[in-house]
Amino acid sequence: MKERQKELLRHESTRRFLGETFVVMVLIGAFLMVVVEPVLLSRFPSIFPEEPVRTGPPRAWVPDTRIGWFTASLGALLLGSYMYYRMYFTDLGKDAVEAFDKNR
């Protein structure tokens, strides 16, 4: 299995696709945290109440509030639509899909 993964990562199109996806994921996360969350918290306080002050240890990757679940869902939707477009409607995506199919 590791040889297949190494062979897959040797393709430039696969590395570029994974790199671009990582960059877009970071940008979407930053956009949601810096722009979307404050706007939703200020405009719709009855739907998205302010988060309570936490005194215990942080629970990473667990969206346990309405705003957390909403931004996680919106982020997954945005990243998923980007990946779908990139894989099926661009030349880079077609090359990456061919590399995946060849190593399957």
RODO-2510 file (C-alpha; in nm, 4 decimals, decimal comma):
residues 104
     n   res          X          Y          Z
     1     m     0,0000     0,0000     0,0000
     2     k     0,2789     0,2422     0,0787
     3     e     0,4309     0,1943    -0,2663
     4     r     0,1010     0,2947    -0,4261
     5     q     0,0880     0,6075    -0,2126
     6     k     0,4483     0,6967    -0,2965
     7     e     0,3815     0,6455    -0,6659
     8     l     0,0707     0,8605    -0,6441
     9     l     0,2595     1,1434    -0,4742
    10     r     0,5295     1,1352    -0,7435
    11     h     0,2820     1,2803    -0,9928
    12     e     0,3057     1,6578    -1,0070
    13     s    -0,0675     1,6965    -1,0659
    14     t    -0,1523     1,5011    -0,7509
    15     r     0,0887     1,7010    -0,5344
    16     r    -0,0393     2,0265    -0,6798
    17     f    -0,4030     1,9265    -0,6277
    18     l    -0,3374     1,8318    -0,2633
    19     g    -0,1405     2,1517    -0,2040
    20     e    -0,4095     2,3719    -0,3558
    21     t    -0,6786     2,1926    -0,1571
    22     f    -0,4859     2,2505     0,1672
    23     v    -0,4404     2,6208     0,0893
    24     v    -0,8093     2,6627     0,0026
    25     m    -0,9068     2,4771     0,3213
    26     v    -0,6975     2,7155     0,5337
    27     l    -0,8380     3,0206     0,3527
    28     i    -1,1975     2,9022     0,3938
    29     g    -1,1399     2,8372     0,7641
    30     a    -0,9866     3,1799     0,8158
    31     f    -1,2681     3,3479     0,6204
    32     l    -1,5324     3,1722     0,8268
    33     m    -1,3665     3,2587     1,1582
    34     v    -1,2766     3,6197     1,0782
    35     v    -1,5683     3,7332     0,8607
    36     v    -1,8696     3,5026     0,8775
    37     e    -1,8818     3,4195     1,2498
    38     p    -1,8718     3,7809     1,3767
    39     v    -2,1344     3,8892     1,1234
    40     l    -2,3704     3,6061     1,2160
    41     l    -2,3199     3,6608     1,5888
    42     s    -2,3949     4,0327     1,5585
    43     r    -2,6812     4,0184     1,3056
    44     f    -2,8674     3,7117     1,4338
    45     p    -2,8219     3,6968     1,8119
    46     s    -3,1435     3,5003     1,8667
    47     i    -3,0349     3,2219     1,6304
    48     f    -2,6652     3,2274     1,7182
    49     p    -2,6319     3,3346     2,0818
    50     e    -2,2917     3,4395     2,2118
    51     e    -2,0772     3,1461     2,3118
    52     p    -2,0384     3,0974     2,6869
    53     v    -1,7011     3,1691     2,8424
    54     r    -1,5171     2,8419     2,8823
    55     t    -1,3016     2,7769     3,1840
    56     g    -1,1967     2,4189     3,1114
    57     p    -0,9592     2,2806     2,8509
    58     p    -1,0424     2,3542     2,4867
    59     r    -1,2139     2,0839     2,2881
    60     a    -1,0510     2,1108     1,9494
    61     w    -1,2479     2,0145     1,6370
    62     v    -1,5750     1,9803     1,8277
    63     p    -1,8308     2,2416     1,7207
    64     d    -2,0591     2,2228     2,0242
    65     t    -2,2519     2,5443     1,9557
    66     r    -2,4923     2,6454     1,6799
    67     i    -2,2379     2,8792     1,5237
    68     g    -1,9762     2,6045     1,5379
    69     w    -2,1966     2,3525     1,3607
    70     f    -2,3073     2,6119     1,1071
    71     t    -1,9531     2,7204     1,0170
    72     a    -1,8325     2,3583     1,0055
    73     s    -2,1163     2,2684     0,7672
    74     l    -2,0618     2,5779     0,5539
    75     g    -1,6879     2,5097     0,5393
    76     a    -1,7458     2,1493     0,4317
    77     l    -1,9908     2,2650     0,1646
    78     l    -1,7500     2,5272     0,0280
    79     l    -1,4474     2,2964     0,0302
    80     g    -1,6463     2,0101    -0,1202
    81     s    -1,7772     2,2236    -0,4044
    82     y    -1,4261     2,3565    -0,4728
    83     m    -1,2835     2,0034    -0,4835
    84     y    -1,5663     1,8797    -0,7069
    85     y    -1,5132     2,1646    -0,9526
    86     r    -1,1357     2,1270    -0,9473
    87     m    -1,1420     1,7503    -1,0031
    88     y    -1,4045     1,7247    -1,2740
    89     f    -1,3885     2,0511    -1,4681
    90     t    -1,0171     2,1376    -1,4961
    91     d    -0,7185     1,9783    -1,6659
    92     l    -0,5317     1,9477    -1,3366
    93     g    -0,8196     1,7541    -1,1867
    94     k    -0,8383     1,5220    -1,4856
    95     d    -0,4662     1,4484    -1,4516
    96     a    -0,5080     1,3806    -1,0790
    97     v    -0,8053     1,1504    -1,1412
    98     e    -0,6037     0,9594    -1,4024
    99     a    -0,3183     0,9193    -1,1536
   100     f    -0,5611     0,7921    -0,8879
   101     d    -0,7248     0,5488    -1,1320
   102     k    -0,3901     0,4190    -1,2547
   103     n    -0,2747     0,3434    -0,9003
   104     r    -0,5990     0,1909    -0,7808
***
